[in-house]
Amino acid sequence: MTAGKTRKTRNVYTSEFKAKVGLEAVRGTQTINEIGQKYGVHPVLVGQWKKEIQERAAALFEVKRGPKPVDDQSAPERLYGEIGRLKMEVDWLKKSCRCEPGDASGMDRSVGRSASGPAMRARSGRACEGLCSALAARSKRGRSAAVPAD
């Protein structure tokens, strides 16, 4: 035989295993030594895992449930994005609706979007009349144009 030291590798336990053993120790139905023997783990480790569970148990209930608070910085960014999108839509509607009130023939029919979008509303003569008159009234007052509700 050789007179050398043999290295023992360390056991690496999964978090599920640690939780299982630690919870059993927290229950207290068996002693820590009995639990250690049952699972083949040193009793000191069982005690450490039990202590860890007891210390971190309160953290499970710290997170409040319900709607998350709105981030103060994300709200203006979202609103500015929506304003920009609406301005682009109004500009598109102004360009696509080139008719006089009562005349729907001068409209650009080549530009289209989904069937329920502004393009479909602008293609019907009646919607275009309302849109053109609303745009004209808004531009006279110096305000930005808004799409009237159908």
N, C-alpha and C positions, 0 to 999 in steps of 0.2 A: 504494500500500500504506500501511497505517496503521502508525505506529511505536508500537505498544503491546505490552504483555506478554501473552502467552497463558498462561492457567493450565492446567497439566496436572493432571488428576484423579489421585488416588491409586488404586492398584490394591488391591483387597481380595481376599485369597486365602482360600479355604475351609480349614478345618482338615484335611480329607482331602487336599487338594492339598499343604499344607505337610508333612503326614506322609509322603506319597508321595515328595516331593522330598528331604526330610530323611533318610528311610530309604535312599534311593539314595545319598546322600552318606555315610551311615554305612557302607554296604557297601564303599565305596572302590574300586569297579570303574572309576570315571571321576573325573577331577579336579573340584573344585568349579566351576571356570570352565566346563568342558565341560557339566556338569549345568545351570548357569545359562543357557548358550546354548541347550541343548536345550529347556528349559522357558520361556525368555524371562523369566528372573528374574535380578536382580542377584546376583552371587556372594556379596556380603556377606550377603544374606538367606538364601541357601542355607547359609552357615556358621552363621548364628544359629539356623536351624531344626535343623541337625545337632547343635549344642551343646545346644539345648533338649531334644531327644530323648534325648541321652546323660545329661543331668542327671535327667530324670524317669523313666528306665527302671527305676530301683530302686524307685520308688513303686508300680509295677505288682505287685511281689511282696511288698509290705509287708502287704497284707490277708491275714489268715489264713483259710484255708478250713475248712469244717466247721461244726458248729453254733455259732450266735451265743451269746455269753455271756448268761445270764439277768440282766436288770436287777433289782437288789436292791429297787428301789422298786416295780416292777410286780408282783412276786410277792405281797406282802401285799394289794395292791388286788384282784388276781385271786382270792385265797383268801377275802377278805372278801365279795366278790361271790358266790362259790359258796356260802358259809355262808348269806348272806341268801336265795339262791334255794332252798337246801335247807330253811331254816326256813319259808319260804312254802309249800313243798310239803308239809311235815309238818303245818302248820296247816290246809291245804286237806284233807289226808287225815283229820285229826281231825274236821273239820266234815262231811265227806262220809260218814264211817263212824259213824253214830249207832245202833249196835246193841249188844246184849248178846252176849257170847261164845256162839256156837251159833245166833244169830238174825240172819239176813241181810235180814230184811224191812224193817227200819227205816232202810235206806240211802237216801240222796238220789241218785236215778238221773238227775236232770235235769242235773247238772253232769258234763261229760265232756271228755276230752282225746283224744289220739290213741289208737288201738286198742292200742298197746303201752305206753301210759303208766300212771301210777298209778290213773287213773280206771277203767281196764279191770280192773286187778288188784283194786281195791276193790269192783267190781260182783259178782264171784263170791263166793258165800257162804263158801267155804273160805278164800279170801285175806282176806276181811274178818274172819273169826274170828281168824286169826293176827295180823292187824294190830291188831284191838281188844285182844287179850290182850297183845301186845307193848307197845301204848300204855299199857295199864293197869299193867303191870309197871314200865315206865319211870317213869310218873308217881308211883307209890308210892315209888320210890327217889329221886325228885326230879331225875332227869336228863331231858334233852330226848329226845323220842321219835325213834326211827329206824325206817325202813321195813325189815321183815325181807325177806331174799332169798327168792325163790320157789324 
